[in-house]
Amino acid sequence: MSFHAPSVLVASLLASAAAAQCLGAPSGAAATLLPTTSFYTVSDEGLTVPSVPLGFVFPMAGAPRTIDRIYVSSNGEIYLTDGNYGLLQPTDYGITYLDELRGFSSIASPRIAAFGSDLDFGTNSAWQVAIDQSVPGQCRVTWVDVWLYSGGSPTGSFNISCTLYASGEIDVSYDSATALAGSTPYIVGVSIGGGVGSFATPESDLSGNADSGTLGLLYQTFDPFFGNPFDLAGTTVRFSPNGIGGFTSNLICAGARNDPYGSGCYDYVSASQAIYEYFPDGPSSSAGLTGNSVRFNPLVTGYLVTWGGGAWIAPTGGANQLFLTDDSEADITPSLAFPTISGAVPTVSVCSNGFVNMGPSGSNPVWAYGSVYELLNAFVPSFRSNADYDPGVTGSISWEEVPTVGGTLLVVSYIDLVRYFTTQDTDRFQFQLNLNTGEVLIVWDLMTATTPFGGTVVGYSPAGPSNDPGSISLATGTPAITSPDTVLQPLALSASPDPVFTLGGPTVPVTYTATNVVDVVPPFGVGITLLMFSVAPFPGGLDMGFLGMPGCNLNILSLDVTVPMSGTAPTATATLSIPQPLAPGVSFYSQALSLFAPNSLPNGQNAFGGVLSNGVRSLCNLF
């Protein structure tokens, strides 16, 4: 389908957008730098001393003093000050961490990390820091032919610049060679200093219309060690005052790109397929299980779990001994395959640590010592009264089939077992598996109370992994029904390829893809999805709770164009060709809406019947 704006206003706004300004050639005079100590060279740890007059007052809301001078560091950073206070709390080796950007106390100077890293000279003698103040109301600093200290840059030397404007705006620009290497984090951002914010102040995506609100701190970190590459090469990021003491950021120069921003709704998990109670101090807290039982009755997709109603069945002289030792298991093949909600199981395995697996030996790890993790991540279904037992010290584990009115029971008894590394306080419990109905009982005849060694976990998990529902009191939290975990992923929007165009020619068709679309008629994959466009984003998003969509943010400012998306849920697509003419660098913004029956989501919180995706900024350009 084609993207045709329904109004002359939208078309004119797209066509009249200003061309972007990218990093140009270095200009101005080379600054005189002095090494911060006699140990360093000016290209490694250099600083402009004395400070450089801006030629204007730089309006920085919330800054602790009037700003009309700057110190420039060889490490891609600028400190802002006046003629009275000088430079307070600069950093060595570049601003690479949040606390260095914030400043370590209330006296720290405001600062800009254009490329917060430990920079050094590049590959030729052209290395310099150039300062251009030829344009009134502007001061442009360019770091020329620099690279990363200790190992260089993967793309060689590069140029970066930072321009301060009398309006309070700040532009930081990067050439296409700017890149990361090594295992040290890097930071880009602006701070009013004075220890603004906290060590936990979250970072923002500077390319995605970030806004710091009332906080005079806006930044993004990049860390190659954790797979977070530097994605601002070839762009210009503009930091602008937001009017309430903070900053916004926008890309004002970039090659054609599609950048996600904001978030979709909902990220919802209902963990209910596993059920358990955890006793962290082992015998002392699990002693309350003595004389009690828990029952698991099979339903279609889960179990009805109830407390009580079971009775201990004393093993007879004909019981089959398993002769298990520490951390061991054995197979039982009953006269009837045991019916479970996922199918009949011909062989079950019994572990010395207090659990019965719906599969042969090797199905689940035996090294589980009151482990919630092992329960939730069992490879086959497992019923457990699990602790670190050692039947090689004392006690026994046996099984036999016992006829009853309700069918034949496979009874697995743990008799007088002690915890590993102890020789006192024995536990006695059993599993009763009804070979006709699939019902399972765990019955505790005696759980001792004095040896606080290791935890105990009691419960059931299907073939994992299962989400963690949290420990409950089986005595008071049942009856309960287990059922498959519900996982609701946020509606997500992406776009590809980048919207490159030629003057007078067509734009490359861009396909917008929505994932996690809600199925209106499950399981048939019927999705109703709309793709909405605007010429501007909604800063920070607007929570649509007032329309019955709480937690869903409108990420675009207006609904200028709306087109349907096609496909089978959970995926929908729309391929668009943006008409010409366009000015290089123009952006438009999009967001997807997935519709469904009101109040039909698993979490039931959406009365409107619609979820929204994240936003996507599509920047059109010639490259």
C-alpha positions, 0 to 999 in steps of 0.5 A: 500500500502507499502512504498518502497524507490526507491533508495538505497540512501534513504534506507541507509539513513533511516537504518543508522540514529543514535539512539536517546539519551534520559534522562539517570540516574542523574550523577555528584555531587550535586550542592550547592545552596543558597536561593535567600533570607532568606524567601525561602528554597534552594529547592524552590528558590535556586541558585548556588552561586558562578557561576559554571565554564563550563570548556569551552567557550560556543559559543552563537551567538549574546550574549553580552559577552563571556560565560564560567560560569553558574548560575543554579536555582532550577526552571529549568533554567540556566543563562549564564555569565562570570567571570566579569559580574556575574548574571544580571536580574534573575527572581523570581519563575521561567521563566514562561513568554516570557518577563522573557525569553527575559530579561527586558533590554539590560543588562539581562544575556543570559538564558535557560528555560529547564522547565520554572516553579516554581519548588520545592522539590519532594517526597523524600530526593533524591531531588538535582541539579546535575552537571556533567562535566566529559565529556570534552566539556560538562556540564550536569545539572539535576534537580532530583525529582522535582515537581511543587510548590503549588499542585505538578505535576499530575504525581508526581515528575520528572527529567529534564536535560540540557546539554551544549556542546562546539559546542554551542548545548543545549539538554533539556531532560524530563522523561515520568512523566514530566507534567503540573498542575494548571493554570499558563503558562510554557515556554521552550526556549533559549534566548541570553538575553538583551531584545532580540525580543519583547513582540510579538515575536511568539512562535514556536513548538519546536518538529517541526523543529523550526527555529528562523532565525536571532533572538537569541530567540526560545521558546514554551509556555504551558498553561494547563488553555487554554488546551495547554498541555506539549507534550515534556515528554519523549523527548530530544529537541536539540537547535542548532545554525543556523549559522545566529544568531538564533537557530533551535530545533529538537527532538533527542529523543522521542517515536514513534510519528507523529508531524505536522509542517509548514502549508498548503495552502490556508486559504481563506474566501470570505464573500458575502452572507450578505450585510450591511451598518453600521452607528455608530452614529445613526441618525447623519450619517444615515440621508443621507438615507432620500428619498432613497431606496435599492432593493433586487431582488431574484436570484438562491442563492442570491439577486441582490442588487441595490440602488434607484428606490423605492418610499414611499407608504403612509399607508392608513386608513385601515392599520393594527396596530401592537401596538408594544412596546419596544423590541417586535415583532408580526407575519404577515400571508400574503395572499400569502406565501412570496417567498425567495431564500430558500423557501416560508415563510407563516409567517413573524415577524416584530420587533419594532427595525426595521427589518422583519424576514422570520419566526414567532416570536422568530425566531431571537432575538428582542434585536438588536440595530444597531447590526452587530453581530445580523444581521450576526448571524440571525437564519432566513433570515432578512431584516433590517433598525435596530436601538434601537427604542421604539414605546411605546413612540410615533409613530406606526408600521403597515402593509397592502397589496397593489396591484401594476402592479408588484404584491401584496406588503406587506408593513410594515411601521415604522411611526415617531419612536424615539430612545430609551431613547429619545423623539425627532427626529423621523424616518420614513421608510418601507419594501415593500415585493412583494408577487409574485416575492420575491423582497424586498425594504427598503424605507426611507422617513425621517431619522433624524439627530440631536440625536447621540444615538446608531447605525443603520445597514441596510442590509440583512443576510440569515440564519446565521452564515454569515462571515462579509463582512464589511460595504459598502456604499449601495449608491456607493457599489451597484449593488452587488450580494449576494451569499453563503460565500466561505470558503477554508480551507488549505490542512491538513495532519495527520498520525496515529497511531505512527510508533512503530516497533520491531527489526527485525519485522514489523512497525505498519502500519501508515495511512496518512490522507489528509483533505480539498482535492480540488474537481476536479469535484464538487460536485462529490468529485473527488480528485487527491492527492499525498503523498510525502516523504523525509529524511529531512525537508525544514527549514522554508519552500520554497514558491512555488510562482515561480511555480505558487503556491504563499503562498504554502510552500514546507516543505520537502527537497527532493522528495524521494518517492511519492505515490498516495492517495485514497479516495473521496474529501475532504479526501484522505488516504494512509496506509504505512508499513515502511520496516526494518531494521531501527535504533531507533529514525529515522525520515522521513518527508511527505507532501501532494499535491492536484491537480486541474485545474489551476486557478480554486480555488475560490481565483484564485491565483493558476496558477499551479493547486496544493495546499500543506499541512503542513508537518508531521514528523514521528519518528520511535522507539521501544516505 
